[in-house]
Amino acid sequence: MYLKNKKSQLIEYQNNNKMKTIILTIVTVFALTLGLTKSTHAAAVNDGTATVLTNISTINKIEVHGNVQLFISDGPSDQVKVYNKYYSESALVQSKNGVLRIASYTPEKLIVWVTANDLNSVSAYDNAEVKSFGDISKIEFNVELHNNASAKLNLDAFNANVTVADNAKADLNGTANDYNLTRNLATSVNHYNFKAAHYTENNVSIAADKRDDGLVGL
């Protein structure tokens, strides 16, 4: 009887040890998993350099002033990302009646990426830069560059209207059915890789130097 009881106690002890081992293993795995999850989540939060402005929608036009670098892209929905310490800088990003206004006059360039579904116009002033991220495909697209602003755009538009004033610069790539350019002599316009079926230029006298792309040389 004594040996039988000892055997029963030994089996019970072993079973308890096995159960403790299993529980300890589960707790350890859970702790490691939780730690990894927290680390990944924290890294994702700490590594995020952009401020996403969620209260902006229906962007039809963008106006950029000051020392700003603006990236624009097509997308199914509107989104604005600011890649600087937006709230601690003297910067303005404001949307009203379909017009998104971006301004910053700090020495450090304010970088903004705007994705929009129905954007049809961009205006840039001062030292602002505008660049497209991917092709901008529109029925009609208007570009206005003033002061020392610059733009480098890939366009796929039926009607493209481009105004380049003061000392502004434009670098255009892509295609358009109708391409209307308004510029003055102090501006720089590179549209050698921009192909248009119909091209008109206003407010400037240029040599009639025909190119293979059908545009008049500048």
C-alpha positions as CSV (number, residue, x, y, z in Angstrom):
1,M,0.0,0.0,0.0
2,Y,2.8,2.3,0.9
3,L,4.6,1.7,-2.4
4,K,1.4,2.2,-4.2
5,N,0.8,5.6,-2.5
6,K,4.4,6.7,-3.2
7,K,3.9,5.7,-6.9
8,S,0.7,7.7,-7.1
9,Q,2.4,10.7,-5.4
10,L,5.3,10.4,-7.9
11,I,3.0,10.3,-10.9
12,E,1.0,13.3,-9.5
13,Y,4.3,15.2,-8.9
14,Q,5.5,14.5,-12.4
15,N,2.1,15.5,-13.9
16,N,2.2,18.8,-11.8
17,N,5.7,19.5,-13.1
18,K,4.7,18.9,-16.6
19,M,1.7,21.2,-16.2
20,K,3.9,23.9,-14.7
21,T,6.4,23.5,-17.5
22,I,3.6,23.9,-20.1
23,I,2.2,26.9,-18.3
24,L,5.6,28.5,-18.0
25,T,6.3,27.9,-21.7
26,I,3.0,29.4,-22.6
27,V,3.7,32.4,-20.4
28,T,7.2,32.8,-21.8
29,V,5.9,32.6,-25.4
30,F,3.1,35.1,-24.7
31,A,5.6,37.5,-23.0
32,L,8.0,37.3,-26.0
33,T,5.2,37.7,-28.4
34,L,3.8,40.7,-26.5
35,G,7.3,42.2,-26.3
36,L,7.8,41.8,-30.1
37,T,4.4,43.2,-30.8
38,K,5.1,46.2,-28.6
39,S,8.6,46.7,-30.2
40,T,7.2,46.6,-33.7
41,H,4.3,48.9,-32.9
42,A,6.6,51.3,-31.1
43,A,9.1,51.3,-34.0
44,A,6.3,51.9,-36.5
45,V,5.1,54.9,-34.4
46,N,8.5,56.3,-33.7
47,D,9.7,55.8,-37.2
48,G,6.7,57.7,-38.7
49,T,8.1,61.0,-40.0
50,A,4.9,62.3,-41.5
51,T,1.9,64.0,-40.1
52,V,-1.3,62.9,-41.9
53,L,-4.0,65.5,-42.1
54,T,-7.3,63.6,-42.1
55,N,-9.7,66.5,-42.1
56,I,-9.0,67.5,-45.7
57,S,-11.0,66.2,-48.7
58,T,-12.2,67.2,-52.2
59,I,-9.0,68.9,-53.3
60,N,-9.4,70.6,-56.7
61,K,-6.7,73.2,-56.6
62,I,-3.4,73.7,-54.7
63,E,-1.6,77.0,-54.0
64,V,1.9,76.8,-52.7
65,H,3.8,79.8,-51.2
66,G,7.3,80.1,-49.7
67,N,9.9,77.5,-49.1
68,V,7.9,74.4,-49.9
69,Q,8.5,71.2,-51.8
70,L,5.2,69.7,-52.9
71,F,4.8,66.2,-54.4
72,I,1.5,65.5,-56.1
73,S,0.0,62.2,-57.2
74,D,-3.3,60.7,-58.4
75,G,-5.2,58.5,-56.1
76,P,-8.8,57.2,-55.3
77,S,-9.0,59.4,-52.2
78,D,-7.5,62.7,-51.0
79,Q,-4.7,62.6,-48.5
80,V,-2.2,65.2,-47.2
81,K,1.1,64.2,-45.6
82,V,3.5,66.7,-44.1
83,Y,7.0,65.4,-43.6
84,N,8.3,68.0,-41.2
85,K,7.5,69.0,-37.6
86,Y,4.5,70.7,-39.0
87,Y,2.9,71.9,-35.8
88,S,6.1,73.3,-34.4
89,E,7.0,75.3,-37.5
90,S,5.7,78.5,-39.0
91,A,3.7,76.6,-41.6
92,L,0.2,76.7,-42.9
93,V,-1.8,73.9,-44.5
94,Q,-5.4,74.9,-45.0
95,S,-8.2,73.6,-47.1
96,K,-11.3,75.7,-48.0
97,N,-13.9,75.3,-50.8
98,G,-11.7,72.7,-52.6
99,V,-8.5,74.9,-52.5
100,L,-5.6,73.6,-50.5
101,R,-3.2,76.3,-49.4
102,I,0.3,75.5,-48.3
103,A,2.8,78.1,-47.0
104,S,6.0,78.1,-45.1
105,Y,8.8,80.7,-44.9
106,T,11.3,78.8,-42.6
107,P,14.9,78.2,-43.8
108,E,14.2,74.4,-43.8
109,K,12.0,73.4,-46.7
110,L,8.6,72.1,-45.8
111,I,7.9,68.8,-47.6
112,V,4.3,67.9,-48.4
113,W,2.8,65.0,-50.4
114,V,-0.7,65.4,-51.6
115,T,-2.7,62.6,-53.2
116,A,-5.9,63.7,-54.8
117,N,-8.6,62.2,-56.9
118,D,-9.9,65.4,-58.7
119,L,-7.0,67.8,-58.7
120,N,-7.0,70.1,-61.7
121,S,-4.9,73.1,-60.9
122,V,-1.6,73.9,-59.2
123,S,-0.1,77.3,-58.5
124,A,3.3,77.9,-57.0
125,Y,5.0,81.1,-55.8
126,D,8.2,82.4,-54.2
127,N,10.7,79.5,-54.1
128,A,8.2,76.6,-54.0
129,E,8.9,73.4,-55.9
130,V,6.2,71.1,-57.4
131,K,7.0,67.6,-58.5
132,S,4.7,64.8,-59.7
133,F,4.9,61.3,-58.2
134,G,3.9,59.1,-61.1
135,D,1.8,60.4,-64.0
136,I,-0.9,63.0,-63.4
137,S,-3.8,61.9,-65.7
138,K,-6.5,64.5,-66.1
139,I,-8.9,65.8,-68.7
140,E,-7.8,69.3,-67.9
141,F,-4.8,70.4,-65.9
142,N,-3.6,74.0,-65.1
143,V,-0.2,75.0,-63.9
144,E,0.9,78.5,-62.8
145,L,4.4,79.3,-61.7
146,H,5.5,82.7,-60.4
147,N,8.5,84.3,-58.9
148,N,11.3,81.7,-58.6
149,A,9.0,78.7,-58.4
150,S,9.7,75.5,-60.3
151,A,7.8,72.4,-61.4
152,K,8.8,69.0,-62.7
153,L,5.7,67.2,-63.9
154,N,4.7,64.1,-65.8
155,L,1.3,64.8,-67.4
156,D,-1.2,62.8,-69.3
157,A,-3.9,65.4,-70.1
158,F,-6.3,66.2,-72.8
159,N,-5.9,69.9,-72.2
160,A,-2.8,71.3,-70.4
161,N,-2.6,75.0,-69.7
162,V,0.8,76.2,-68.4
163,T,1.7,79.7,-67.3
164,V,5.3,80.5,-66.4
165,A,6.0,84.0,-65.2
166,D,8.9,86.0,-63.6
167,N,12.0,83.7,-63.2
168,A,10.0,80.5,-62.8
169,K,11.0,77.2,-64.3
170,A,9.0,74.3,-65.8
171,D,10.1,70.8,-66.8
172,L,7.3,68.9,-68.5
173,N,7.1,65.3,-69.6
174,G,4.2,63.2,-71.0
175,T,1.4,64.0,-73.5
176,A,-1.5,66.3,-74.1
177,N,-3.9,66.8,-76.9
178,D,-4.0,70.5,-76.4
179,Y,-1.0,72.3,-74.8
180,N,-1.3,76.0,-74.2
181,L,1.8,77.8,-72.8
182,T,2.0,81.3,-71.6
183,R,5.4,82.6,-70.6
184,N,7.8,85.5,-70.6
185,L,11.4,85.7,-71.8
186,A,13.0,85.3,-68.3
187,T,11.4,81.9,-67.7
188,S,12.8,78.5,-68.4
189,V,10.6,75.9,-70.0
190,N,11.8,72.4,-70.9
191,H,9.1,70.5,-72.8
192,Y,11.3,68.5,-75.2
193,N,9.8,65.3,-73.8
194,F,6.3,66.6,-73.7
195,K,4.3,65.6,-76.8
196,A,1.2,67.5,-77.9
197,A,-1.1,67.2,-80.9
198,H,-1.9,71.0,-80.7
199,Y,0.5,73.5,-79.2
200,T,0.1,77.3,-78.8
201,E,2.4,79.8,-77.1
202,N,1.5,83.3,-75.9
203,N,3.3,86.5,-75.0
204,V,6.7,85.6,-76.4
205,S,8.6,85.7,-79.8
206,I,10.6,82.6,-80.5
207,A,12.4,81.2,-83.5
208,A,10.4,78.7,-85.6
209,D,12.6,75.8,-84.9
210,K,10.5,72.7,-85.4
211,R,11.4,69.6,-83.4
212,D,10.6,65.9,-83.8
213,D,8.1,66.2,-80.9
214,G,6.0,68.8,-82.9
215,L,6.7,71.6,-80.4
216,V,8.4,74.9,-81.2
217,G,11.9,75.2,-79.8
218,L,12.6,77.5,-77.0
